[in-house]
Amino acid sequence: MGRNICLCCLLAIFLLGSCKDKQKRLPYLQQEITGNDTSYRTIPTFQFLNQDSVPVSNKDFDQSIYVADFFFTSCPTICPTMHRNLLKIYQKYLDNPQVKFASHTIDVKYDTPSRMKAYADKLGVKGTQWEFLWGSRDSVYTLAEKNYLVAVGQDKAAPGGFIHQGYLVLVDKEKRIRGAYDGTVDEQVKQLMDDMDILLEEYKK
């Protein structure tokens, strides 16, 4: 009887350990199954100018996980909250070469690189770990809606003249989306940080 109890205990510990191990791996948000094959959609090639007017492409993110979002510097609604929260994450991973950030402006007429430089300085962001990216309207909007699955658009009736979702999108080193979080909700921002730690652990195995 005692031996059976011990075996049951060991089995329970093993199952709990297995579940814990499975929880340490994040899902893929854009999984595609064709027949017996499973593939994952990836963020395509892109090239924008950053806050220093320097060209930045997808290759600049090759060796890092990164968090992407869409905003505009004169946003009177969700952007200030979203970027205050993102700043906390930036500070946590400051100078970590495996972590980057990509904020894309959706106000391509007003948010010139120099204006975004002033915006970054005001936030206290230095260097290029956090890139503020500017490009043509079509390139930015297509990337947002088709690849990052974030709704963006111009709307004269909306505060500031634009509508957009406040998602912070977590992307792995292979450019696959591994999570999306509401950047205005503290609990989801905390979850993002926890998931970033999990994702970084994946690359240590």
N, C-alpha and C positions, 0 to 999 in steps of 0.2 A: 504493500500500500504506500509506504514511505517512498519507495523507489518510483512508483507511478506519479506521485505528487511532484517529486524532483524533476522527472521527465516533462511533466506538464509545465512546470515553472520555466525550464530551459526553453521549451517550445514557445511559451508566451514571450520570453525575453527575445528570442530569435525573431518572432513575428513583429514585435515592437521595433526592434532594430531595423528590420527590413522596411517597415513603413516609414521609419525616420529617414532612412537612406533615400527612399523614393521621394520624400518631401523636400530633399535637398536639391532636386533638379527641377528647374522651372519649365513650364510648358512652352510650346511654340504657338503663337497666335495665328499664324497663317500657314497651317498645315494642309497639304493637298495629297489626296490618295488617288492614284491612277492604277487600276488593276491591283497588282501586288506590291506596287512601288509607292513609297511615301517620300514626298519632297517638301521643302519649306521655301516659301517665297522670301526673297531677299530685297533689301533696299537697292535700287539700281545705281548706276554711275551718276554722279552729279558734279557740278562745279559752280561755286559761288565766290563772291568777294566777302572777306571778313571785315571786322571793325577797323583793321589796319589797312584796308584796301588791297589785301594780299589774296590771290586766288587760293581757294580751299576746295579740295575734291574728296570724294569718298575714300580715296587711298590714304588720306590723312587720318582716317579712323581705323585703319586696318589692324593695328595692334592693340586696340582698346575696345572695351564696352563703352556705350555712350547713351546719354539721355537726350532725346530730341523734343522740341516743342515749337509752337507757332504763336507769334505775338506781334504787337506793334508798340513802339515806344510811347506814343501818346494815348495808349489805351486807358480809359478811365474806370474800367470795371475789374475784370479778373486778373489782368496781367501783373499789377503790382503785388497782389497776394501770391500768385503763381511763382513769380521770380524771387520774392522774399523766401519762399519755401525752397526753391531750387538753390538759392544761395547757401542755405544750410547744408544741402547735400554737397555742393561745390566745396564748402569749407571742410566738410568731413573727409573728402578725398583729395584735398589740395595737394598738388605736386605728385599725385599717384599717376604714373605714366600709363596705367591700364584703364584709366577712367577719363572720359571727355564729355563735353556738353555741346549741343548744337541748337541754338535758338534762331529760327528763321523768321524774318520779318515778313508780314503780309501786306504792309503798307510800303510798297516798293518806290513810290514817288517821294514820300516824305522822309523815310528812314534810309538816308544815304549812309555809307560806311562811316563817315565822320560823325554823323548824328548818333549812330550806334556806339561809336567809340566813347562819346560823351556819356551815353547811357551806361555803358560798361564801367566807366570810371566812377560814376555816381553809385553804382552797386558795390564798387570795391573789387571789381574783377580785373586781374592783371594777366598778361601773357596770353597764350592761345589754348589753354586747357578748356576754356569755355569760349567757343566761337559764336559770334553773332553774325549771321549770314544773310547776305543780300543777293538777289538775282531777279530775273525777269518775272513778271506776274505769272505767266503761263507755267514756267518751270517750277516756281514755288508752290503754286496752287495744285498743280498736277501731282507733285511729290507728296503734298499734304494729304490729298483726298484719295489718291490711287494707291499710294505705297505705305504711308503712315496711318491711313484710315482716320484722319482728323478733318472734320468739316471746317472750311474757311470760306469767306466770301465778303464782298462789299455790299453794304446796305446803308443807304443814306439815313434810314430811320433808326438805325442802331446807334448806341452811344459810341462816339468816336468814328462812326462811319463804316465799321467792320464788325462782322460776327465770326467767332471762332470758338472751338472747344479748348478747354484748358488742360488737355491731356499731356502728361509727361510720359514719353514712350521710351521703353528700355530696349536697346538693341545690342545684340552680342557681337563678338569679334568677326563672325561670319555674315554680319548684316541681317540677321534674322530677328524679328520682333519677339521679345520674350515677356513683355508685360506693358500695360497701359494704366495710368493712374491719374486721378483727378488732382491736379496740382494746387487746388484751393482747399482741399480737405486734409487736415493734419494726419488723420489715421492712414490715409492712402499714401501720403508722403513718407510716413514712417515705414509703411509696407514696402514702398519702393526702395528705401535704404536697406531694409532687411533682404529684399530680393537681389539687390546689387551685390551684397555680400555673398549670397548663395551662388550667384552667377560667377563671381570671381573665384569661388571655391571650385567650381566646375573645371576651371582651367588649370587647377593645381593637380588634378588627377591624371 
